[in-house]
Each structure stands twice: as structure tokens, then as C-alpha cells.
Amino acid sequence: MLTFGTAGLRGPVQEGPDGMNVETVTRATAGLAAWLAEQGLAGEPVVVGRDARHGSEAFAAATAEVFAAAGFDIIALPQPGPTPLVAFATRHLRAAAGVMITASHNPPQDNGYKVYLRDAGGAQLVSPADREIEAAITAIGPAATVARQPVTSDARAATVRDDYLDALTERFSALPRSPLRIVVTAMHGVGGDLAVEALRRNGFPDVHVVPSQFAPDPDFPTVAFPNPEEPGATDLLLSLAAEVDADLAIALDPDADRCAVGARDGDTWRMLTGDETGVLLGTWVLDHRPAGGPPPVVASSIVSGTLLHTAAQRRGADARRTLTGFKWLVRAGDPLAYAYEEALGHCVDPDNVRDKDGISAAVASAILASSWVDRGGLIAALSALEDENGIHLTQPRSLRLQDPADIAALMDQLRAAPPTTLAGIPVSMTDYAARTDNLRTDGVELLGRRDDGVALRIFARPSGTEPKLKYYGQISAPPGTGTVGLTRECATRQTLSELLAAAMAELPPVQ
């Protein structure tokens, strides 16, 4: 049976209790409706949205109709659209809850049911609500016995898109910008039209799209996995960027809650890592916040790199680390200014969307890039941050394992016999499952530092949304490398990158 995990349900579209189907969605909605009523929210507004995946239209209809029969005030978004619209509408309309039918960047055979709640300001649900809702679902009888009621169109739903665009434009209205040529891929998802319109409204009309990936297509025919992080997924985007002599490349994932950024690096184009984009956007947000007030909170996850943490503290911000997932990141504290995780999630406008939002991140990236267009671009912006805070290089390694027992066995191996050195650097292990604070999770951290200041950090954890074991590696060297005992040779990015790659290759199973 599917259980509530990262913000709700996710699984393959198939019959039975282990699959996403109308029966599963019907019972889940009935349970969620019962739980909301127990919280004193009976009859309150509920937002329902969907992407364009297989089954999404039927699942969204079932969700809206079950809520309507239970007496809730339904705001069903009329067309397939990005997840950030549901997160925005839940907060903007003070809805009791929002439900988005999506599996984000999962493979084509999957779909999901993501839940947002009013009591968190429109953020994803967390425990104990997920366990309580799961219990309420278990108490629901067969789906055939659950009442459904047709839902008519609602004027509030028709204005959500424009309200979102107006809020986004207002958020960045005071910031200067220069002309920019931008290329965009929607990765066969539902964010393309909204992203182009958002960029146009914010002063960037010169936008070129990857035509073969722009229209929604639930089969994602041009990519092995519809995730900008995956090898090859952004090849068409970078090719178009070179072809039209662009200044910035933007890749959205299929439900547009994630944003990947590409930049010209010398004579070639490359995608920035989530950590690189994270520190660029995070410091940019801090550098453009109004003066005064309490220190702004900047949040990053425990698996993300530490460059933003260092740079944010240098700017007087309250830099905090949380568990992975935006349900934790947006609860890091207030006043929240920015949050990110290395998996391409960015929250640049927490006052309007308390979740990762690829559309607003795309607009922010464009405004940021426009300020560097005549100064070497985003690569030069990164170099300036490294001059200030030291070189920080990150590298992921994912192992896709269909049997969860194999993932558990590798985690057990790391705990029972952790490596004592990686790439010649002595390391020690911390088991996050043994922690007693709010960072307790199924994860293992390996830390090491050489006498010359080069530091290595590896974090290992099972993915929360896919059958993967994920390693997150970082190597760093302090600023002013020529004056702190590091030779210039060992301080180069290339040498550090090779050292990190060597360390990652020594992790089990050895490559």
C-alpha cells in the first residue's frame, strides 16, 4: 500500500493499493478530508491542481469531487499547470489545504499526490500530520463507497495564474536589469508557457525555447529521465544556447518546481550544479534585501554544499541547516529570505510561495545574470564568491537500486565498516540516525581535513522519492590559498575536482 512520504503519495500508475489510481486517490482524499474536518476546517477552501502526466486529469477530478461531496469549498485550477501555482494559491487564498497531482521529475510511469496545508503558511505537510492522515485513510472503506460530487468552475481558480505572475513581478520590480537572451526547456512538462510569460513580464522578452521539449508530453520522449540533473537531459538546451548565442540557459523539471541554470564557461556551455546556483541566488537575495530588521534566515539542507552557509554568515544572515526536503527548509525560521537544496530546488520568494519554485527561480536567475552579462557572466560571479569564501566543489553520485534491501545493506555497510581514508584524506564517520536533535535521519556523514586546509565532506542517504542511494560530496579549500600553506598546484579547481572524484570512487560499491 502506498503511504504518505515526502509531502504525500507517489508511485507507479497501476491498479491495486500499491499504485496510483482513481481508487487510491479517492480513499486518500476521503481520509484527508476527514482529517481536515477533525482540525476544525470543514467547509474551508481547498485548492486542487494537476500536471499533464498519465492519470493526472482523472486523479484531479476524483480529488475535487470527493472534497466537494465532503462539503469543502473547491478551487480546482482549470488547466494542467506547475506545482508552484498550487503552493501559491494555497497561501494566497488562505485555503485549508492544497493538493497537486504530480510526480515531479519521476519516470513516466509514476504519478503522485502532494499536499500543502494552511497551518504551515501553505507549505508541504510534515509529521505528525502525515501519520494522522494515513490513519484516517486506513479507516476509509472501499473507494466505491466514497461519495463524489461534480465541481463547477470557480472565478478564484481562473485568476490564480495572473495573481501569481503579478506577485512575482512585484517581488522583483525594484531591481535593475539589462537585456538578456535566454533559452528555456520545459522538459516536456507544464511550466513552459508560465516561465516564458514570467520572464517577459519581468523585462526579458528575448526567450528561445527547445521546441521538441516545450509542449507537455507524459511520455517524455527525448530524455531517459525527465530530470535536469540526469546526464544528457539538458543537451538540447545547451545546444540551442550555443546556436542562438544566448546569455543564460534555464531548464525546468516537468512540474516546474525545480530550476537548473546553464552558463557559458569559456568557449563551451555547462549546467551549473544546484549548489552553484544556490549560492549565487542566495547571496543575491541577501545583497538586495532592504536594510534593517532582524537577521534574515537563509536555509540549506544537510546534503547541500556549505559555500552559501559561509557566504551568508559573512553577510550577517542567520544561516541554518535542515533535513532534506522543502517541508523542512521553509520551516527553518523567520524572517525566511531564501532556501535551497542541491537537487535544483530554490525558494527565492517565501512571502508568496513556501516551497521550491522553478518559475520564480528562473526570473531571479535572469535578473542576476543580467547584472553580470558585461562582467564575465555567472562563471565570473561564482569566481568572485570563491575569492571571498574559498573554493567549494560538489559532486553527486547516485546508485539506482530496485531492491530497497540493497540500499539498506549499503547503508549498514557504511555504518559497520566506514572508510578511514578517502583519496588519502583521513575521515571520520557520524551516523545521523543516532542523533537526538532535529537533524536525526537515515544518513551517514564522512568528514576529513588535510593539514594544508583542504576539507572533504561526504553525505550518504537513501533517496526519499526514488529507489536510489545518494552520495553528496564536497571538497573545499580556504580563500587566499597562496598564503595559507596550500601550494598553487593543489589549490586549483582541477586538482581539487580530481581529488573529490577519487574520493567518491572509493565509496561502496567501489567503482
C-alpha positions in Angstrom: 0.0 0.0 0.0 1.3 3.5 -0.8 2.0 5.5 2.3 2.4 9.2 2.9 6.1 10.1 2.4 7.6 13.3 1.0 4.5 15.5 1.3 2.0 12.9 0.2 1.8 9.9 -2.1 4.0 8.9 -5.1 4.1 5.6 -7.0 3.6 3.9 -10.4 0.3 4.4 -12.2 -1.2 0.9 -11.9 -4.1 -0.9 -10.3 -4.1 -2.0 -6.7 -3.2 -0.5 -3.3 0.5 -0.2 -4.3 -0.3 2.0 -7.3 -1.6 5.5 -8.1 -5.1 5.0 -9.5 -8.5 6.6 -9.0 -9.3 4.2 -6.1 -6.1 5.1 -4.2 -6.7 8.9 -4.8 -10.3 8.6 -3.8 -9.6 7.0 -0.5 -6.6 9.3 0.1 -8.8 12.3 -0.4 -11.6 11.0 1.8 -9.0 10.4 4.6 -7.5 13.9 4.1 -11.0 15.5 4.1 -11.8 13.6 7.4 -8.6 14.8 9.0 -9.1 18.4 7.9 -12.6 18.3 9.4 -11.1 17.0 12.7 -8.8 20.1 12.7 -11.9 22.3 12.6 -11.5 23.1 8.9 -14.7 21.5 7.5 -16.2 23.6 4.6 -13.0 25.6 4.1 -11.4 26.2 0.7 -9.2 23.5 -0.9 -7.1 24.1 -4.0 -6.7 21.2 -6.5 -4.2 21.3 -9.4 -2.6 18.8 -11.7 0.2 18.3 -14.2 0.0 16.6 -17.6 1.2 13.1 -16.5 -0.7 9.9 -17.3 -3.7 9.8 -15.0 -3.4 13.3 -13.7 -6.7 14.6 -15.1 -8.7 11.7 -13.7 -6.9 11.9 -10.3 -7.5 15.6 -10.0 -11.2 15.2 -10.9 -11.6 12.5 -8.2 -9.8 14.7 -5.7 -12.0 17.7 -6.3 -15.2 15.7 -6.4 -14.5 13.8 -3.1 -13.7 17.1 -1.3 -16.8 18.7 -2.7 -19.0 15.8 -1.5 -17.4 16.2 1.9 -18.6 19.8 2.0 -15.4 21.7 1.2 -15.2 24.8 -1.0 -13.3 23.6 -4.1 -10.9 25.8 -6.1 -9.9 23.5 -9.0 -7.3 25.0 -11.3 -8.7 24.7 -14.8 -5.7 23.6 -16.8 -2.6 21.5 -16.2 0.0 23.7 -14.5 3.1 23.9 -12.4 3.2 22.8 -8.8 4.2 26.3 -7.6 0.8 27.6 -8.6 -0.9 25.3 -6.1 1.6 26.2 -3.4 1.0 29.9 -4.2 -2.8 29.6 -4.3 -2.9 27.7 -1.0 -1.1 30.6 0.7 -2.7 33.4 -1.3 -6.3 32.2 -0.9 -5.8 31.1 2.7 -7.0 27.6 1.7 -7.2 24.9 4.3 -5.2 22.7 2.0 -3.8 22.3 -1.5 -3.5 19.1 -3.4 -1.2 18.9 -6.5 -1.4 15.8 -8.7 2.2 15.3 -9.9 5.2 13.1 -9.7 7.6 16.0 -10.4 10.7 14.6 -12.2 10.0 10.9 -11.7 9.9 8.5 -14.6 6.9 8.5 -17.0 5.1 5.6 -15.3 4.8 7.4 -12.0 2.3 9.9 -10.5 1.7 11.4 -7.1 -0.4 13.4 -4.7 1.3 16.3 -3.0 -0.3 18.1 0.0 0.0 21.7 1.3 -1.5 22.9 4.5 -2.7 26.3 5.7 -1.2 26.0 9.2 2.3 26.0 7.7 1.6 29.0 5.5 1.0 26.9 2.5 4.0 24.6 3.0 4.1 20.8 2.5 2.8 18.7 5.3 5.2 17.1 7.9 4.8 14.7 10.7 2.7 14.0 12.7 0.1 15.2 10.2 1.2 12.7 7.6 0.9 9.8 10.0 -2.5 11.1 11.2 -3.8 11.4 7.6 -2.5 7.9 6.8 -4.5 6.6 9.8 -7.6 8.4 8.6 -7.1 6.9 5.1 -6.9 3.4 6.6 -10.3 4.0 8.3 -11.9 4.7 4.9 -13.9 1.9 3.3 -13.7 0.8 -0.3 -13.4 3.7 -2.8 -16.8 2.7 -4.3 -18.5 3.8 -1.1 -16.9 7.2 -1.0 -19.3 10.0 -2.2 -18.3 12.2 -5.1 -20.0 15.5 -6.3 -19.4 17.3 -9.6 -17.4 20.5 -9.3 -18.2 23.6 -11.3 -15.7 26.2 -12.4 -14.7 28.9 -9.8 -13.8 32.5 -10.5 -11.0 32.3 -8.0 -9.3 29.5 -9.8 -9.4 31.5 -13.1 -7.3 34.3 -11.5 -4.6 32.2 -9.8 -2.2 32.3 -12.8 -2.4 36.1 -13.2 -2.3 36.7 -9.4 0.9 34.6 -9.2 2.5 36.5 -12.1 1.6 39.8 -10.6 3.0 38.8 -7.2 6.2 37.6 -8.8 6.6 40.8 -10.9 6.0 42.9 -7.8 8.6 40.9 -5.9 11.4 41.9 -8.3 10.1 45.3 -9.5 12.7 47.4 -7.8 15.7 45.5 -9.1 17.7 46.8 -12.1 18.1 44.5 -15.2 19.7 44.6 -18.6 18.7 42.9 -21.9 19.4 39.2 -21.9 18.9 36.4 -24.4 17.6 33.3 -22.7 16.9 29.7 -23.8 14.4 27.6 -21.9 13.4 23.9 -21.8 10.2 22.8 -20.1 11.4 19.1 -20.2 8.1 18.0 -21.7 6.3 19.4 -18.6 3.8 22.1 -17.7 6.0 25.1 -16.9 7.0 26.4 -20.3 4.2 28.9 -21.0 4.2 30.3 -17.5 8.0 30.6 -17.5 8.1 32.5 -20.8 5.3 34.8 -19.6 7.0 35.4 -16.3 10.3 36.3 -18.0 8.5 38.6 -20.4 6.7 40.4 -17.6 10.0 40.9 -15.8 11.7 42.5 -18.7 13.1 39.6 -20.7 11.2 39.2 -24.0 14.1 37.6 -25.9 13.4 34.0 -25.0 14.0 30.9 -27.2 12.5 27.6 -26.3 13.6 24.0 -27.1 10.7 23.1 -29.4 10.8 19.4 -29.1 10.6 19.6 -25.3 8.2 22.5 -24.9 4.7 21.0 -25.1 3.6 18.7 -22.3 4.1 15.1 -23.1 3.7 12.4 -20.3 6.0 10.0 -22.1 9.0 12.4 -22.0 10.2 11.1 -25.4 13.6 13.0 -25.7 15.0 12.2 -22.2 15.8 8.9 -20.4 14.7 10.6 -17.1 12.8 13.9 -17.1 15.2 15.5 -14.6 17.6 18.3 -15.5 20.2 16.6 -13.2 20.4 13.5 -15.3 23.2 13.1 -17.8 22.0 14.2 -21.3 18.8 15.7 -20.2 19.9 19.3 -21.0 21.9 18.5 -24.2 19.2 20.0 -26.4 19.1 23.1 -24.2 22.8 23.7 -24.3 23.0 23.1 -28.0 20.3 25.8 -28.5 22.1 28.2 -26.2 25.3 27.9 -28.3 23.3 28.2 -31.6 21.5 31.4 -30.7 24.4 32.9 -28.7 22.4 33.1 -25.5 23.3 34.7 -22.3 21.5 32.3 -20.0 20.0 28.7 -20.2 17.2 27.6 -18.0 15.8 24.0 -17.5 12.7 23.3 -15.6 11.7 19.9 -14.4 8.2 18.6 -15.6 6.2 20.3 -12.8 8.4 23.4 -12.8 9.2 23.4 -9.1 12.9 22.9 -9.8 15.1 25.1 -11.9 18.6 24.3 -13.4 20.7 27.1 -14.8 23.3 26.9 -17.6 26.0 29.4 -18.4 28.8 29.9 -20.9 32.1 28.7 -19.4 34.9 29.9 -21.8 34.1 28.5 -25.2 31.5 26.0 -24.1 28.3 25.8 -22.2 27.6 23.9 -19.0 24.9 23.4 -16.4 25.7 24.8 -13.0 25.2 22.5 -10.1 22.4 23.1 -7.7 24.9 24.2 -5.1 26.4 26.7 -7.5 23.0 28.2 -8.4 22.1 28.0 -4.7 25.0 30.2 -3.6 24.5 32.6 -6.5 20.8 33.1 -5.8 21.2 33.1 -2.0 23.8 35.8 -1.9 22.0 37.8 -4.5 18.8 37.7 -2.4 20.8 38.8 0.7 22.6 41.6 -1.2 19.3 43.1 -2.4 17.3 42.9 0.8 16.2 46.1 2.5 18.4 47.2 5.3 17.2 46.9 8.9 15.2 44.4 10.8 16.3 41.1 12.3 18.9 39.0 10.6 17.4 37.2 7.6 17.3 33.4 7.7 18.9 31.5 4.9 18.4 27.8 4.9 20.1 24.9 3.1 19.8 21.1 3.6 22.4 18.9 5.3 23.3 17.3 1.9 23.9 20.6 0.2 27.3 22.3 -0.1 28.4 24.7 2.6 29.5 27.7 0.5 26.2 29.5 0.9 26.4 28.9 4.7 29.8 30.6 4.8 28.9 33.4 2.5 25.5 34.1 4.2 27.2 34.3 7.6 29.7 36.8 6.2 26.7 38.9 5.2 25.3 38.8 8.7 22.5 36.4 7.9 21.2 33.6 10.2 22.4 30.6 8.2 20.7 27.3 9.1 20.8 23.7 8.0 17.8 21.4 7.9 16.9 17.9 6.8 16.4 17.4 3.1 13.1 18.5 1.6 11.4 21.8 1.4 8.9 20.8 4.0 11.8 21.3 6.5 13.7 24.1 4.7 10.8 26.6 4.7 10.3 25.9 8.4 13.9 26.8 9.2 12.8 30.1 10.8 11.7 33.7 10.1 12.2 36.0 8.5 13.0 33.5 5.9 14.8 35.1 2.9 15.9 32.2 0.9 16.1 28.4 1.0 17.7 25.8 -1.4 18.8 22.2 -1.7 21.3 20.9 -4.1 18.7 19.0 -6.1 17.8 22.2 -8.0 15.2 23.4 -5.6 15.1 27.2 -4.8 12.7 29.3 -2.7 13.5 32.9 -3.7 10.1 34.4 -2.8 9.0 32.8 0.5 6.5 35.5 1.2 4.4 34.2 -1.8 5.4 30.6 -2.2 6.6 28.5 0.7 8.1 25.8 -1.4 10.7 25.4 -4.2 9.6 27.3 -7.2 11.3 26.9 -10.6 9.5 29.8 -12.2 10.4 32.5 -9.7 14.0 31.0 -9.6 14.2 31.4 -13.4 13.2 35.1 -13.1 15.6 35.7 -10.3 18.4 33.9 -12.2 17.7 36.1 -15.2 17.9 39.3 -13.2 21.1 38.1 -11.5 22.6 37.1 -14.9 21.8 40.4 -16.4 23.9 42.2 -13.8 26.9 40.1 -14.8 26.3 40.0 -18.6 29.1 42.5 -19.2 31.4 41.2 -16.4 32.1 37.7 -17.5 28.7 36.1 -16.7 27.7 33.7 -14.0 31.0 31.9 -14.0 32.7 35.2 -13.1 30.1 35.7 -10.4 31.0 32.3 -8.9 34.7 33.1 -9.1 34.0 36.3 -7.1 32.3 34.3 -4.4 35.1 31.8 -4.2 37.7 34.6 -4.0 35.7 35.8 -0.9 34.9 32.5 0.7 37.2 29.8 -0.7 36.7 27.1 -3.4 33.9 24.7 -2.7 33.3 21.9 -5.3 30.4 19.5 -5.0 29.7 16.2 -6.8 26.8 13.8 -6.5 26.9 10.0 -7.1 23.6 8.1 -7.3 23.1 4.4 -7.3 19.7 3.3 -8.8 18.8 0.0 -7.0 15.4 -1.5 -7.5 15.6 -3.6 -4.3 15.3 -1.5 -1.2 17.2 -4.2 0.7 20.3 -3.4 -1.4 20.1 0.2 -0.4 19.7 -0.8 3.3 22.7 -3.2 3.0 24.9 -0.5 1.7 23.9 1.9 4.5 24.6 -0.9 7.0 28.0 -1.4 5.5 28.9 2.2 5.8 27.8 2.2 9.5 29.5 -1.1 10.4 32.8 -0.5 8.5 33.2 3.1 7.4 36.2 4.1 5.4 39.0 5.6 7.4 40.6 7.4 4.5 39.2 8.6 1.1 41.7 9.8 -1.6 44.4 9.7 1.1 42.4 12.1 3.4 41.7 10.7 6.9 37.9 10.7 7.5 35.7 10.1 10.5 32.0 9.0 10.4 28.9 10.5 12.0 25.7 8.5 12.0 22.8 10.9 11.7 20.4 8.1 12.7 22.0 8.2 16.2 21.4 12.0 16.6 18.9 13.2 19.1 18.2 16.6 17.6 16.0 17.7 14.7 18.6 16.6 12.2 18.1 12.9 13.0 17.7 11.0 9.8 18.8 7.9 7.9 22.2 9.3 6.8 25.9 9.0 7.3 28.4 11.8 7.1 32.2 11.4 6.5 34.4 14.3 7.3 38.1 14.8 6.8 40.7 17.6 6.6 44.3 17.7 5.5 47.0 19.7 7.2 47.0 22.2 4.3 43.3 23.1 4.8 41.7 21.0 2.1 38.5 19.6 3.6 36.4 16.7 2.4 32.7 16.0 3.2 30.6 13.1 2.0 27.0 12.6 3.0 25.2 9.3 2.2 21.4 8.7 2.4 18.6 6.8 0.6 16.5 9.0 -1.7 13.1 9.9 -0.3 11.4 9.8 -3.7 13.3 7.3 -5.9 14.9 3.9 -5.4 18.4 5.3 -5.1 21.3 5.5 -2.7 22.7 9.0 -3.0 26.2 10.3 -2.1 26.8 14.0 -1.9 30.5 15.0 -2.0 32.2 18.3 -1.3 35.8 19.4 -1.3 36.9 22.8 -0.3 39.9 25.0 0.1 40.1 28.2 2.1 40.3 31.6 0.5 43.7 33.1 -0.2 45.2 29.7 -1.0 48.6 31.0 -1.8 49.1 32.4 1.7 47.7 29.7 3.9 50.1 26.9 3.3 48.5 25.5 0.2 50.6 25.2 -3.0 49.0 26.8 -6.0 49.0 23.4 -7.7 46.9 21.7 -5.1 44.6 24.7 -4.8 43.5 24.7 -8.5 39.9 23.7 -9.2 41.0 20.9 -11.5 43.2 19.3 -8.8 40.5 19.6 -6.2 37.9 18.2 -8.6 40.1 15.2 -9.3 40.7 14.6 -5.6 36.9 14.7 -5.0 36.3 12.3 -7.9 38.8 9.9 -6.5 37.2 10.0 -3.0 33.7 9.4 -4.5 35.0 6.4 -6.5 36.3 4.8 -3.3 32.8 4.7 -1.7 31.0 1.4 -1.7 30.3 -0.2 -4.1 33.8 0.8 -5.4 33.6 1.9 -9.0 
